[in-house]
Amino acid sequence: MDLIPFFWAAATLAIVTLSAVLAARFGVEIAVGVFASLTVLANLIAAKTIVFGPFIAPAAVLVYASTFLLTDILSELFGAEKARLAVWTGFIANLVMMVSILIAVRWSASPVMDPGLAASFDAVFGFAPRVIAASMVAYLVSQHHDVWAYGFWRDKTGGRHLWLRNNASTMASQLIDTMIFISLAFYAVLPNSVLVQMMVGQYAIKLLIAVLDTPFMYLAVAATRKAG
């Protein structure tokens, strides 16, 4: 069994946890910046698919899933407004990235650049407009839902059961993200049976990461409160 995805997920979740600790010490801007970086990175590596157990999914699934942990941490420690700030910062960062890449792809390569390398660059970064739009709509809806759901469950439980609000908000938001993105990006392009398989596979991976991130959530909260 390939353990690389599990090490990758653990390393990414650990970075998210560390950013929360540093944010508590030096300012919430650190966590907001890491959040934006993760969302940009997820879009940059989404073109490659990986094998995760019995499923095939974009490599971005591991990085992107960790952003929901970070919004939960921000909601818990800094409040919903800071979590929403991170969501909008990530959105703006992705707009800047996508505009810059679209310009770079359409700009003719210099005569000294290897034609094969130029073609590879254009192939990797040649985002389809429909996929871009689907990604951004799914991102905004699911991330804002995550912030709202986290606060909802915190109020319902009177601030108890950290694991419940962490998992309940993330699992529901990940389902929303998966269904919106795949439907908007690939409906009428791929058979419906394939769309369902893609949804099931990606959501299963996201559920696993949501479960794995629970200890990191407790670690981040405990470490930041101790540091404070």
N, CA and C atoms as a LAMMPS dump frame, in Angstrom:
ITEM: TIMESTEP
0
ITEM: NUMBER OF ATOMS
684
ITEM: BOX BOUNDS ff ff ff
-5.0000000000000000e+02 5.0000000000000000e+02
-5.0000000000000000e+02 5.0000000000000000e+02
-5.0000000000000000e+02 5.0000000000000000e+02
ITEM: ATOMS id mol type element x y z
1 1 1 N 0.841 -1.2 0
2 1 2 C 0 0 0
3 1 3 C 0.877 1.253 0
4 2 1 N 0.567 2.207 -0.863
5 2 2 C 1.341 3.432 -0.971
6 2 3 C 1.018 4.35 0.208
7 3 1 N 2.032 4.646 1.012
8 3 2 C 1.827 5.472 2.196
9 3 3 C 2.085 6.951 1.937
10 4 1 N 2.533 7.277 0.717
11 4 2 C 2.846 8.684 0.423
12 4 3 C 1.657 9.611 0.674
13 5 1 N 0.429 9.263 0.227
14 5 2 C -0.693 10.183 0.487
15 5 3 C -0.93 10.436 1.968
16 6 1 N -0.719 9.413 2.811
17 6 2 C -0.952 9.583 4.246
18 6 3 C 0.116 10.484 4.866
19 7 1 N 1.376 10.3 4.434
20 7 2 C 2.435 11.181 4.925
21 7 3 C 2.209 12.616 4.444
22 8 1 N 1.769 12.737 3.202
23 8 2 C 1.489 14.059 2.632
24 8 3 C 0.362 14.737 3.401
25 9 1 N -0.71 13.991 3.668
26 9 2 C -1.835 14.556 4.419
27 9 3 C -1.399 14.964 5.815
28 10 1 N -0.625 14.09 6.484
29 10 2 C -0.167 14.393 7.841
30 10 3 C 0.733 15.621 7.858
31 11 1 N 1.629 15.719 6.87
32 11 2 C 2.54 16.87 6.81
33 11 3 C 1.768 18.16 6.566
34 12 1 N 0.773 18.111 5.666
35 12 2 C -0.013 19.309 5.376
36 12 3 C -0.832 19.741 6.578
37 13 1 N -1.455 18.791 7.249
38 13 2 C -2.234 19.108 8.44
39 13 3 C -1.345 19.642 9.558
40 14 1 N -0.123 19.131 9.64
41 14 2 C 0.816 19.628 10.649
42 14 3 C 1.217 21.073 10.349
43 15 1 N 1.393 21.396 9.066
44 15 2 C 1.719 22.772 8.688
45 15 3 C 0.573 23.709 9.045
46 16 1 N -0.658 23.252 8.801
47 16 2 C -1.83 24.051 9.166
48 16 3 C -1.859 24.3 10.674
49 17 1 N -1.576 23.26 11.444
50 17 2 C -1.558 23.382 12.901
51 17 3 C -0.488 24.365 13.35
52 18 1 N 0.696 24.25 12.77
53 18 2 C 1.793 25.159 13.116
54 18 3 C 1.44 26.592 12.767
55 19 1 N 0.779 26.8 11.638
56 19 2 C 0.41 28.162 11.254
57 19 3 C -0.562 28.771 12.254
58 20 1 N -1.435 27.931 12.828
59 20 2 C -2.367 28.424 13.843
60 20 3 C -1.63 28.845 15.103
61 21 1 N -0.643 28.055 15.494
62 21 2 C 0.15 28.385 16.682
63 21 3 C 0.908 29.687 16.455
64 22 1 N 1.511 29.83 15.276
65 22 2 C 2.244 31.052 14.96
66 22 3 C 1.304 32.253 14.874
67 23 1 N 0.089 32.015 14.378
68 23 2 C -0.89 33.105 14.287
69 23 3 C -1.268 33.612 15.67
70 24 1 N -1.405 32.693 16.621
71 24 2 C -1.74 33.094 17.983
72 24 3 C -0.612 33.906 18.605
73 25 1 N 0.607 33.617 18.171
74 25 2 C 1.765 34.301 18.744
75 25 3 C 2.078 35.612 18.031
76 26 1 N 1.96 35.632 16.694
77 26 2 C 2.42 36.795 15.928
78 26 3 C 1.318 37.52 15.154
79 27 1 N 0.127 36.96 15.116
80 27 2 C -0.963 37.63 14.409
81 27 3 C -1.701 36.694 13.469
82 28 1 N -3.007 36.914 13.341
83 28 2 C -3.855 36.036 12.542
84 28 3 C -3.496 36.086 11.058
85 29 1 N -2.769 37.121 10.638
86 29 2 C -2.398 37.246 9.23
87 29 3 C -1.588 36.045 8.743
88 30 1 N -0.838 35.413 9.648
89 30 2 C -0.049 34.239 9.251
90 30 3 C -0.967 33.112 8.8
91 31 1 N -1.99 32.814 9.593
92 31 2 C -2.922 31.746 9.232
93 31 3 C -3.698 32.089 7.97
94 32 1 N -4.096 33.351 7.824
95 32 2 C -4.814 33.789 6.62
96 32 3 C -3.924 33.624 5.388
97 33 1 N -2.646 33.976 5.525
98 33 2 C -1.714 33.83 4.417
99 33 3 C -1.487 32.384 4.033
100 34 1 N -1.359 31.51 5.028
101 34 2 C -1.192 30.079 4.758
102 34 3 C -2.436 29.524 4.07
103 35 1 N -3.606 29.945 4.529
104 35 2 C -4.856 29.512 3.899
105 35 3 C -4.872 29.878 2.42
106 36 1 N -4.559 31.134 2.115
107 36 2 C -4.54 31.576 0.722
108 36 3 C -3.519 30.793 -0.092
109 37 1 N -2.362 30.53 0.497
110 37 2 C -1.324 29.762 -0.197
111 37 3 C -1.793 28.347 -0.522
112 38 1 N -2.49 27.726 0.412
113 38 2 C -2.984 26.368 0.188
114 38 3 C -4.015 26.33 -0.938
115 39 1 N -4.889 27.338 -0.999
116 39 2 C -5.893 27.342 -2.057
117 39 3 C -5.251 27.549 -3.432
118 40 1 N -4.252 28.408 -3.512
119 40 2 C -3.534 28.618 -4.772
120 40 3 C -2.791 27.344 -5.163
121 41 1 N -2.103 26.739 -4.198
122 41 2 C -1.371 25.508 -4.465
123 41 3 C -2.302 24.401 -4.957
124 42 1 N -3.481 24.313 -4.364
125 42 2 C -4.436 23.274 -4.765
126 42 3 C -4.807 23.428 -6.235
127 43 1 N -5.029 24.648 -6.679
128 43 2 C -5.371 24.865 -8.086
129 43 3 C -4.191 24.586 -9.015
130 44 1 N -2.978 24.842 -8.545
131 44 2 C -1.795 24.627 -9.381
132 44 3 C -1.515 23.139 -9.612
133 45 1 N -1.801 22.3 -8.629
134 45 2 C -1.478 20.882 -8.758
135 45 3 C -2.687 20.022 -9.099
136 46 1 N -3.828 20.665 -9.364
137 46 2 C -5.06 19.909 -9.609
138 46 3 C -5.02 19.11 -10.904
139 47 1 N -4.137 19.488 -11.842
140 47 2 C -4.11 18.806 -13.139
141 47 3 C -3.615 17.363 -13.032
142 48 1 N -2.845 17.063 -11.995
143 48 2 C -2.329 15.703 -11.835
144 48 3 C -3.286 14.874 -10.991
145 49 1 N -3.513 13.64 -11.427
146 49 2 C -4.341 12.725 -10.642
147 49 3 C -3.459 11.734 -9.91
148 50 1 N -3.94 11.282 -8.748
149 50 2 C -3.2 10.334 -7.931
150 50 3 C -4.104 9.168 -7.557
151 51 1 N -3.486 8.08 -7.139
152 51 2 C -4.224 6.922 -6.646
153 51 3 C -4.204 6.964 -5.134
154 52 1 N -5.379 6.958 -4.533
155 52 2 C -5.513 6.993 -3.081
156 52 3 C -6.374 5.804 -2.693
157 53 1 N -5.722 4.703 -2.312
158 53 2 C -6.467 3.475 -2.043
159 53 3 C -7.129 2.992 -3.32
160 54 1 N -8.447 2.749 -3.305
161 54 2 C -9.15 2.306 -4.516
162 54 3 C -9.621 3.456 -5.4
163 55 1 N -9.309 4.684 -5.005
164 55 2 C -9.853 5.843 -5.71
165 55 3 C -8.773 6.58 -6.501
166 56 1 N -9.233 7.255 -7.558
167 56 2 C -8.383 8.166 -8.326
168 56 3 C -8.938 9.57 -8.139
169 57 1 N -8.066 10.494 -7.789
170 57 2 C -8.514 11.859 -7.49
171 57 3 C -7.414 12.843 -7.856
172 58 1 N -7.765 14.126 -7.993
173 58 2 C -6.73 15.143 -8.228
174 58 3 C -5.767 15.219 -7.047
175 59 1 N -4.514 15.474 -7.33
176 59 2 C -3.534 15.616 -6.256
177 59 3 C -3.92 16.741 -5.309
178 60 1 N -4.695 17.68 -5.803
179 60 2 C -5.106 18.829 -4.989
180 60 3 C -6.017 18.458 -3.837
181 61 1 N -6.618 17.271 -3.878
182 61 2 C -7.612 16.926 -2.859
183 61 3 C -7.022 16.944 -1.459
184 62 1 N -5.758 16.547 -1.323
185 62 2 C -5.124 16.512 -0.007
186 62 3 C -4.872 17.914 0.528
187 63 1 N -4.379 18.778 -0.34
188 63 2 C -4.077 20.15 0.075
189 63 3 C -5.36 20.927 0.332
190 64 1 N -6.301 20.803 -0.593
191 64 2 C -7.532 21.579 -0.468
192 64 3 C -8.339 21.156 0.754
193 65 1 N -8.381 19.868 1.04
194 65 2 C -9.15 19.399 2.194
195 65 3 C -8.629 19.992 3.493
196 66 1 N -7.34 20.271 3.553
197 66 2 C -6.756 20.824 4.78
198 66 3 C -7.202 22.256 5.034
199 67 1 N -7.686 22.955 3.999
200 67 2 C -8.126 24.335 4.21
201 67 3 C -9.364 24.395 5.101
202 68 1 N -10.159 23.344 5.104
203 68 2 C -11.354 23.329 5.947
204 68 3 C -10.959 23.2 7.424
205 69 1 N -9.863 22.505 7.688
206 69 2 C -9.343 22.469 9.057
207 69 3 C -8.929 23.873 9.485
208 70 1 N -8.297 24.602 8.593
209 70 2 C -7.8 25.925 8.96
210 70 3 C -8.945 26.911 9.205
211 71 1 N -10.013 26.849 8.41
212 71 2 C -11.144 27.734 8.683
213 71 3 C -11.815 27.379 10.007
214 72 1 N -11.827 26.087 10.348
215 72 2 C -12.38 25.686 11.646
216 72 3 C -11.523 26.221 12.792
217 73 1 N -10.213 26.142 12.623
218 73 2 C -9.31 26.659 13.654
219 73 3 C -9.48 28.172 13.795
220 74 1 N -9.563 28.862 12.669
221 74 2 C -9.751 30.31 12.708
222 74 3 C -11.072 30.668 13.387
223 75 1 N -12.13 29.918 13.063
224 75 2 C -13.429 30.164 13.695
225 75 3 C -13.357 29.948 15.193
226 76 1 N -12.66 28.904 15.616
227 76 2 C -12.577 28.552 17.025
228 76 3 C -11.765 29.563 17.819
229 77 1 N -10.644 29.982 17.261
230 77 2 C -9.704 30.793 18.027
231 77 3 C -9.827 32.296 17.783
232 78 1 N -10.244 32.671 16.572
233 78 2 C -10.254 34.094 16.219
234 78 3 C -11.634 34.619 15.854
235 79 1 N -12.602 33.728 15.669
236 79 2 C -13.951 34.151 15.339
237 79 3 C -14.291 33.97 13.865
238 80 1 N -15.593 33.963 13.581
239 80 2 C -16.077 33.704 12.225
240 80 3 C -15.62 34.766 11.23
241 81 1 N -15.509 36.017 11.678
242 81 2 C -15.116 37.08 10.758
243 81 3 C -13.713 36.864 10.208
244 82 1 N -12.803 36.386 11.048
245 82 2 C -11.443 36.118 10.578
246 82 3 C -11.437 34.922 9.63
247 83 1 N -12.285 33.944 9.885
248 83 2 C -12.382 32.797 8.981
249 83 3 C -12.906 33.244 7.614
250 84 1 N -13.908 34.121 7.63
251 84 2 C -14.427 34.645 6.353
252 84 3 C -13.372 35.495 5.65
253 85 1 N -12.585 36.227 6.414
254 85 2 C -11.491 37.006 5.825
255 85 3 C -10.536 36.086 5.072
256 86 1 N -10.235 34.936 5.668
257 86 2 C -9.347 33.97 5.015
258 86 3 C -9.968 33.461 3.714
259 87 1 N -11.265 33.18 3.74
260 87 2 C -11.954 32.687 2.542
261 87 3 C -11.873 33.702 1.409
262 88 1 N -12.157 34.969 1.702
263 88 2 C -12.102 35.998 0.67
264 88 3 C -10.675 36.275 0.217
265 89 1 N -9.723 36.171 1.134
266 89 2 C -8.316 36.348 0.761
267 89 3 C -7.888 35.251 -0.207
268 90 1 N -8.307 34.019 0.085
269 90 2 C -8.004 32.913 -0.817
270 90 3 C -8.625 33.099 -2.186
271 91 1 N -9.837 33.618 -2.21
272 91 2 C -10.522 33.856 -3.479
273 91 3 C -9.765 34.888 -4.311
274 92 1 N -9.372 35.996 -3.684
275 92 2 C -8.647 37.044 -4.403
276 92 3 C -7.284 36.529 -4.868
277 93 1 N -6.607 35.758 -4.019
278 93 2 C -5.301 35.203 -4.388
279 93 3 C -5.422 34.304 -5.616
280 94 1 N -6.499 33.525 -5.682
281 94 2 C -6.704 32.648 -6.836
282 94 3 C -7.035 33.433 -8.095
283 95 1 N -7.786 34.521 -7.956
284 95 2 C -8.058 35.36 -9.113
285 95 3 C -6.762 35.938 -9.684
286 96 1 N -5.892 36.424 -8.796
287 96 2 C -4.606 36.974 -9.237
288 96 3 C -3.789 35.89 -9.938
289 97 1 N -3.746 34.701 -9.333
290 97 2 C -2.991 33.596 -9.914
291 97 3 C -3.521 33.207 -11.286
292 98 1 N -4.838 33.079 -11.397
293 98 2 C -5.422 32.62 -12.66
294 98 3 C -5.264 33.642 -13.779
295 99 1 N -5.46 34.925 -13.468
296 99 2 C -5.268 35.961 -14.477
297 99 3 C -3.817 35.971 -14.963
298 100 1 N -2.886 35.869 -14.032
299 100 2 C -1.463 35.878 -14.388
300 100 3 C -1.105 34.675 -15.255
301 101 1 N -1.632 33.503 -14.898
302 101 2 C -1.324 32.295 -15.666
303 101 3 C -1.953 32.358 -17.053
304 102 1 N -3.192 32.836 -17.142
305 102 2 C -3.842 32.946 -18.453
306 102 3 C -3.061 33.869 -19.377
307 103 1 N -2.54 34.958 -18.825
308 103 2 C -1.722 35.872 -19.628
309 103 3 C -0.426 35.195 -20.051
310 104 1 N 0.218 34.493 -19.112
311 104 2 C 1.485 33.832 -19.415
312 104 3 C 1.313 32.756 -20.487
313 105 1 N 0.179 32.043 -20.448
314 105 2 C -0.068 30.985 -21.429
315 105 3 C -0.274 31.58 -22.825
316 106 1 N -0.973 32.696 -22.881
317 106 2 C -1.272 33.308 -24.176
318 106 3 C -0.132 34.17 -24.717
319 107 1 N 0.833 34.469 -23.877
320 107 2 C 1.986 35.246 -24.319
321 107 3 C 2.961 34.301 -25.026
322 108 1 N 3.374 34.664 -26.208
323 108 2 C 4.27 33.802 -26.984
324 108 3 C 5.59 33.593 -26.25
325 109 1 N 6.082 32.36 -26.308
326 109 2 C 7.358 32.044 -25.665
327 109 3 C 8.502 32.699 -26.429
328 110 1 N 9.584 32.97 -25.72
329 110 2 C 10.744 33.595 -26.354
330 110 3 C 11.424 32.596 -27.294
331 111 1 N 12.181 33.091 -28.262
332 111 2 C 12.863 32.2 -29.215
333 111 3 C 13.883 31.277 -28.552
334 112 1 N 14.396 31.659 -27.394
335 112 2 C 15.428 30.845 -26.747
336 112 3 C 14.83 29.727 -25.9
337 113 1 N 13.503 29.726 -25.706
338 113 2 C 12.88 28.695 -24.887
339 113 3 C 12.642 27.442 -25.705
340 114 1 N 12.913 26.302 -25.113
341 114 2 C 12.683 25.031 -25.784
342 114 3 C 11.208 24.89 -26.141
343 115 1 N 10.875 24.618 -27.404
344 115 2 C 9.466 24.518 -27.816
345 115 3 C 8.695 23.447 -27.057
346 116 1 N 9.364 22.328 -26.758
347 116 2 C 8.703 21.269 -26.004
348 116 3 C 8.348 21.716 -24.599
349 117 1 N 9.255 22.457 -23.976
350 117 2 C 8.994 22.976 -22.632
351 117 3 C 7.871 23.994 -22.662
352 118 1 N 7.847 24.848 -23.667
353 118 2 C 6.787 25.846 -23.801
354 118 3 C 5.434 25.169 -23.989
355 119 1 N 5.4 24.127 -24.813
356 119 2 C 4.147 23.4 -25.042
357 119 3 C 3.669 22.712 -23.768
358 120 1 N 4.616 22.164 -22.993
359 120 2 C 4.256 21.513 -21.733
360 120 3 C 3.695 22.514 -20.742
361 121 1 N 4.312 23.687 -20.694
362 121 2 C 3.819 24.748 -19.805
363 121 3 C 2.383 25.114 -20.152
364 122 1 N 2.133 25.307 -21.449
365 122 2 C 0.789 25.69 -21.881
366 122 3 C -0.22 24.579 -21.607
367 123 1 N 0.206 23.327 -21.752
368 123 2 C -0.702 22.203 -21.521
369 123 3 C -1.067 22.078 -20.045
370 124 1 N -0.084 22.268 -19.175
371 124 2 C -0.322 22.129 -17.742
372 124 3 C -1.156 23.279 -17.201
373 125 1 N -0.848 24.494 -17.639
374 125 2 C -1.498 25.675 -17.073
375 125 3 C -2.625 26.235 -17.937
376 126 1 N -2.998 25.518 -18.979
377 126 2 C -4.086 25.975 -19.828
378 126 3 C -5.444 25.638 -19.233
379 127 1 N -5.823 26.359 -18.167
380 127 2 C -7.081 26.095 -17.483
381 127 3 C -8.269 26.271 -18.415
382 128 1 N -9.22 25.345 -18.347
383 128 2 C -10.472 25.489 -19.084
384 128 3 C -11.367 26.462 -18.322
385 129 1 N -11.936 27.454 -19.002
386 129 2 C -12.773 28.451 -18.314
387 129 3 C -13.89 27.823 -17.488
388 130 1 N -14.516 26.765 -18.001
389 130 2 C -15.611 26.135 -17.265
390 130 3 C -15.125 25.524 -15.962
391 131 1 N -13.959 24.898 -16.002
392 131 2 C -13.404 24.284 -14.791
393 131 3 C -13.033 25.359 -13.774
394 132 1 N -12.485 26.475 -14.257
395 132 2 C -12.142 27.581 -13.365
396 132 3 C -13.394 28.102 -12.667
397 133 1 N -14.437 28.343 -13.445
398 133 2 C -15.681 28.87 -12.874
399 133 3 C -16.271 27.895 -11.872
400 134 1 N -16.259 26.611 -12.201
401 134 2 C -16.802 25.596 -11.292
402 134 3 C -16.013 25.548 -9.988
403 135 1 N -14.705 25.646 -10.108
404 135 2 C -13.846 25.61 -8.927
405 135 3 C -14.124 26.784 -8.003
406 136 1 N -14.253 27.976 -8.568
407 136 2 C -14.437 29.157 -7.747
408 136 3 C -15.824 29.197 -7.098
409 137 1 N -16.862 28.767 -7.83
410 137 2 C -18.204 28.719 -7.249
411 137 3 C -18.241 27.707 -6.105
412 138 1 N -17.691 26.522 -6.342
413 138 2 C -17.677 25.491 -5.298
414 138 3 C -16.897 25.958 -4.075
415 139 1 N -15.789 26.644 -4.321
416 139 2 C -14.954 27.157 -3.232
417 139 3 C -15.724 28.142 -2.359
418 140 1 N -16.333 29.144 -2.984
419 140 2 C -17.024 30.175 -2.211
420 140 3 C -18.203 29.602 -1.423
421 141 1 N -19 28.76 -2.062
422 141 2 C -20.175 28.21 -1.385
423 141 3 C -19.769 27.299 -0.238
424 142 1 N -18.858 26.376 -0.497
425 142 2 C -18.505 25.383 0.528
426 142 3 C -17.729 25.992 1.689
427 143 1 N -16.826 26.924 1.395
428 143 2 C -16.029 27.522 2.469
429 143 3 C -16.885 28.414 3.366
430 144 1 N -17.782 29.188 2.771
431 144 2 C -18.667 30.013 3.596
432 144 3 C -19.637 29.138 4.392
433 145 1 N -20.06 28.038 3.8
434 145 2 C -20.919 27.111 4.538
435 145 3 C -20.16 26.521 5.726
436 146 1 N -18.882 26.216 5.534
437 146 2 C -18.083 25.626 6.608
438 146 3 C -18 26.573 7.802
439 147 1 N -17.766 27.853 7.511
440 147 2 C -17.693 28.845 8.597
441 147 3 C -19.03 28.941 9.317
442 148 1 N -20.113 29.001 8.541
443 148 2 C -21.443 29.08 9.143
444 148 3 C -21.765 27.829 9.96
445 149 1 N -21.507 26.655 9.391
446 149 2 C -21.848 25.398 10.059
447 149 3 C -21.049 25.217 11.339
448 150 1 N -19.785 25.633 11.321
449 150 2 C -18.969 25.511 12.53
450 150 3 C -19.58 26.334 13.661
451 151 1 N -19.968 27.568 13.366
452 151 2 C -20.599 28.402 14.385
453 151 3 C -21.939 27.845 14.831
454 152 1 N -22.691 27.281 13.888
455 152 2 C -23.986 26.691 14.214
456 152 3 C -23.832 25.574 15.229
457 153 1 N -22.906 24.65 14.975
458 153 2 C -22.723 23.511 15.883
459 153 3 C -22.088 23.931 17.204
460 154 1 N -21.27 24.958 17.191
461 154 2 C -20.697 25.448 18.448
462 154 3 C -21.794 26.033 19.334
463 155 1 N -22.723 26.768 18.722
464 155 2 C -23.838 27.325 19.488
465 155 3 C -24.768 26.217 19.993
466 156 1 N -25.029 25.232 19.137
467 156 2 C -25.934 24.152 19.506
468 156 3 C -25.395 23.321 20.668
469 157 1 N -24.081 23.156 20.742
470 157 2 C -23.471 22.334 21.79
471 157 3 C -22.976 23.162 22.962
472 158 1 N -23.219 24.468 22.945
473 158 2 C -22.765 25.311 24.032
474 158 3 C -21.261 25.353 24.179
475 159 1 N -20.552 25.237 23.039
476 159 2 C -19.095 25.286 23.077
477 159 3 C -18.435 23.968 23.45
478 160 1 N -19.23 22.921 23.641
479 160 2 C -18.668 21.609 23.967
480 160 3 C -18.48 20.791 22.685
481 161 1 N -17.831 19.632 22.838
482 161 2 C -17.683 18.659 21.745
483 161 3 C -17 19.281 20.519
484 162 1 N -15.775 19.66 20.704
485 162 2 C -14.996 20.239 19.615
486 162 3 C -14.953 19.318 18.401
487 163 1 N -14.814 18.021 18.646
488 163 2 C -14.735 17.054 17.551
489 163 3 C -16.007 17.071 16.703
490 164 1 N -17.149 17.315 17.333
491 164 2 C -18.421 17.28 16.613
492 164 3 C -18.526 18.439 15.634
493 165 1 N -18.264 19.652 16.107
494 165 2 C -18.397 20.792 15.199
495 165 3 C -17.312 20.788 14.129
496 166 1 N -16.142 20.286 14.463
497 166 2 C -15.071 20.169 13.477
498 166 3 C -15.472 19.214 12.352
499 167 1 N -15.937 18.037 12.723
500 167 2 C -16.284 17.032 11.714
501 167 3 C -17.604 17.32 11.016
502 168 1 N -18.616 17.753 11.768
503 168 2 C -19.923 17.994 11.157
504 168 3 C -19.853 19.111 10.12
505 169 1 N -19.16 20.187 10.452
506 169 2 C -19.066 21.305 9.507
507 169 3 C -18.231 20.923 8.291
508 170 1 N -17.11 20.247 8.529
509 170 2 C -16.207 19.904 7.426
510 170 3 C -16.825 18.867 6.498
511 171 1 N -17.433 17.832 7.049
512 171 2 C -17.979 16.765 6.204
513 171 3 C -19.116 17.268 5.327
514 172 1 N -19.98 18.104 5.88
515 172 2 C -21.08 18.662 5.083
516 172 3 C -20.536 19.604 4.013
517 173 1 N -19.577 20.43 4.375
518 173 2 C -19.027 21.407 3.43
519 173 3 C -18.263 20.716 2.308
520 174 1 N -17.549 19.654 2.633
521 174 2 C -16.822 18.919 1.608
522 174 3 C -17.775 18.255 0.619
523 175 1 N -18.911 17.779 1.124
524 175 2 C -19.914 17.191 0.228
525 175 3 C -20.448 18.251 -0.732
526 176 1 N -20.75 19.428 -0.204
527 176 2 C -21.231 20.529 -1.039
528 176 3 C -20.188 20.887 -2.096
529 177 1 N -18.939 21.005 -1.677
530 177 2 C -17.86 21.359 -2.591
531 177 3 C -17.73 20.338 -3.711
532 178 1 N -17.738 19.064 -3.354
533 178 2 C -17.566 17.997 -4.342
534 178 3 C -18.701 17.974 -5.353
535 179 1 N -19.933 18.062 -4.875
536 179 2 C -21.085 17.982 -5.769
537 179 3 C -21.166 19.189 -6.703
538 180 1 N -20.909 20.384 -6.169
539 180 2 C -20.98 21.586 -7.008
540 180 3 C -19.888 21.568 -8.066
541 181 1 N -18.658 21.283 -7.655
542 181 2 C -17.546 21.345 -8.607
543 181 3 C -17.709 20.335 -9.735
544 182 1 N -17.924 19.085 -9.397
545 182 2 C -17.995 18.054 -10.438
546 182 3 C -19.206 18.268 -11.341
547 183 1 N -20.325 18.677 -10.758
548 183 2 C -21.522 18.916 -11.569
549 183 3 C -21.312 20.07 -12.548
550 184 1 N -20.8 21.2 -12.053
551 184 2 C -20.615 22.361 -12.916
552 184 3 C -19.49 22.162 -13.933
553 185 1 N -18.456 21.436 -13.546
554 185 2 C -17.294 21.286 -14.422
555 185 3 C -17.487 20.229 -15.501
556 186 1 N -18.228 19.165 -15.19
557 186 2 C -18.234 18.022 -16.098
558 186 3 C -19.605 17.532 -16.54
559 187 1 N -20.692 18.172 -16.07
560 187 2 C -22.017 17.727 -16.501
561 187 3 C -22.169 17.911 -18.011
562 188 1 N -22.725 16.88 -18.669
563 188 2 C -22.918 16.845 -20.123
564 188 3 C -21.599 16.679 -20.881
565 189 1 N -20.49 16.602 -20.161
566 189 2 C -19.198 16.315 -20.781
567 189 3 C -18.838 14.85 -20.564
568 190 1 N -19.101 14.353 -19.36
569 190 2 C -18.87 12.959 -19.009
570 190 3 C -20.202 12.298 -18.696
571 191 1 N -20.283 10.969 -18.859
572 191 2 C -21.519 10.266 -18.51
573 191 3 C -21.873 10.457 -17.037
574 192 1 N -23.161 10.464 -16.739
575 192 2 C -23.594 10.675 -15.361
576 192 3 C -23.026 9.624 -14.416
577 193 1 N -22.889 8.394 -14.912
578 193 2 C -22.333 7.33 -14.067
579 193 3 C -20.902 7.641 -13.664
580 194 1 N -20.151 8.266 -14.575
581 194 2 C -18.767 8.646 -14.267
582 194 3 C -18.752 9.792 -13.267
583 195 1 N -19.678 10.729 -13.422
584 195 2 C -19.761 11.845 -12.477
585 195 3 C -20.022 11.335 -11.063
586 196 1 N -20.912 10.367 -10.933
587 196 2 C -21.223 9.807 -9.62
588 196 3 C -19.997 9.121 -9.04
589 197 1 N -19.281 8.376 -9.874
590 197 2 C -18.059 7.705 -9.401
591 197 3 C -17.035 8.718 -8.925
592 198 1 N -16.893 9.814 -9.67
593 198 2 C -15.947 10.861 -9.279
594 198 3 C -16.35 11.487 -7.95
595 199 1 N -17.639 11.752 -7.782
596 199 2 C -18.117 12.333 -6.536
597 199 3 C -17.865 11.407 -5.36
598 200 1 N -18.19 10.151 -5.525
599 200 2 C -18.02 9.179 -4.442
600 200 3 C -16.546 9.045 -4.073
601 201 1 N -15.695 8.935 -5.09
602 201 2 C -14.265 8.761 -4.821
603 201 3 C -13.653 9.951 -4.115
604 202 1 N -13.917 11.151 -4.634
605 202 2 C -13.328 12.338 -4.022
606 202 3 C -13.884 12.581 -2.624
607 203 1 N -15.177 12.351 -2.47
608 203 2 C -15.76 12.603 -1.147
609 203 3 C -15.256 11.599 -0.124
610 204 1 N -15.038 10.377 -0.533
611 204 2 C -14.51 9.371 0.386
612 204 3 C -13.13 9.783 0.903
613 205 1 N -12.304 10.299 0.004
614 205 2 C -10.973 10.759 0.42
615 205 3 C -11.092 11.942 1.368
616 206 1 N -11.987 12.869 1.049
617 206 2 C -12.173 14.044 1.898
618 206 3 C -12.704 13.666 3.276
619 207 1 N -13.571 12.659 3.325
620 207 2 C -14.064 12.18 4.62
621 207 3 C -12.924 11.617 5.458
622 208 1 N -12.059 10.859 4.817
623 208 2 C -10.92 10.284 5.536
624 208 3 C -10.025 11.378 6.094
625 209 1 N -9.757 12.402 5.285
626 209 2 C -8.913 13.504 5.748
627 209 3 C -9.606 14.269 6.869
628 210 1 N -10.935 14.413 6.781
629 210 2 C -11.681 15.098 7.84
630 210 3 C -11.53 14.37 9.168
631 211 1 N -11.537 13.052 9.123
632 211 2 C -11.346 12.267 10.346
633 211 3 C -9.913 12.413 10.846
634 212 1 N -8.963 12.371 9.911
635 212 2 C -7.551 12.485 10.292
636 212 3 C -7.221 13.855 10.881
637 213 1 N -7.957 14.883 10.492
638 213 2 C -7.584 16.221 10.96
639 213 3 C -8.077 16.525 12.373
640 214 1 N -8.939 15.659 12.941
641 214 2 C -9.481 15.917 14.279
642 214 3 C -8.392 16.039 15.349
643 215 1 N -7.422 15.113 15.413
644 215 2 C -6.352 15.296 16.412
645 215 3 C -5.569 16.59 16.216
646 216 1 N -5.398 17.002 14.965
647 216 2 C -4.677 18.245 14.691
648 216 3 C -5.487 19.449 15.168
649 217 1 N -6.799 19.346 15.074
650 217 2 C -7.661 20.418 15.568
651 217 3 C -7.474 20.591 17.072
652 218 1 N -7.506 19.487 17.797
653 218 2 C -7.307 19.547 19.247
654 218 3 C -5.912 20.055 19.586
655 219 1 N -4.915 19.609 18.815
656 219 2 C -3.534 20.036 19.071
657 219 3 C -3.386 21.533 18.846
658 220 1 N -3.978 22.037 17.768
659 220 2 C -3.869 23.463 17.456
660 220 3 C -4.531 24.303 18.541
661 221 1 N -5.73 23.896 18.95
662 221 2 C -6.451 24.658 19.981
663 221 3 C -5.701 24.634 21.303
664 222 1 N -5.214 23.449 21.697
665 222 2 C -4.496 23.327 22.964
666 222 3 C -3.19 24.124 22.945
667 223 1 N -2.461 24.035 21.839
668 223 2 C -1.166 24.71 21.744
669 223 3 C -1.318 26.226 21.733
670 224 1 N -2.308 26.714 20.984
671 224 2 C -2.489 28.163 20.91
672 224 3 C -2.989 28.755 22.216
673 225 1 N -3.883 28.031 22.904
674 225 2 C -4.368 28.53 24.172
675 225 3 C -3.287 28.491 25.243
676 226 1 N -2.43 27.504 25.169
677 226 2 C -1.304 27.438 26.1
678 226 3 C -0.317 28.574 25.831
679 227 1 N -0.091 28.83 24.522
680 227 2 C 0.839 29.91 24.158
681 227 3 C 0.281 31.266 24.558
682 228 1 N -1.072 31.371 24.498
683 228 2 C -1.69 32.651 24.853
684 228 3 C -1.713 32.871 26.339
